[in-house]
Amino acid sequence: MFDALDPLLHSQLRLAVMSLLMNFEFADFTYLKEKTGATAGNLSVQIDKLEKAGYLDIEKTYKGKRPLTRCHITKSGINAFETYVKALNSYLKPDSPS
C-alpha cells in the first residue's frame, strides 16, 4: 500500500518553497520569488498557507525603508517535508509482488 502524501506539500510551489528552505536557515521573499518563478501574489498566498500549517515562521521587518519578509522552516515543517519525501519514495519503489 502507498503512504499518504501531505496535500499541503503536494502543490508544486509549496513543495519548491519547502525544498529551498530545507537547505538554508532562512530565505527572503525576493529570493524565493526568483528561484520559484512565482508571482509575488501567488507566493505570498502559498507561504501564508505554510505558515498557518506551522511549517514556516515568517518574519516581517524593514531593510532601510523597504519591507523585508524572511521565511524560516520550523521543526514541524522539516518533519512534514521528510515524511512527504519518504511517502513519495513509497510510490517510486513499491513493494515487489508476492
Number of C-alpha atoms within 10 A of each C-alpha: 7 13 13 13 17 15 8 16 21 13 11 10 18 19 17 16 23 23 15 18 20 17 10 11 11 17 18 15 18 14 12 22 17 11 11 16 11 13 10 13 9 12 20 14 12 17 22 16 15 21 18 11 12 15 24 25 17 19 12 11 12 9 8 7 7 8 9 14 16 17 22 20 26 17 12 13 22 17 12 19 20 13 16 21 14 15 16 17 13 16 14 10 9 10 10 5 4 3
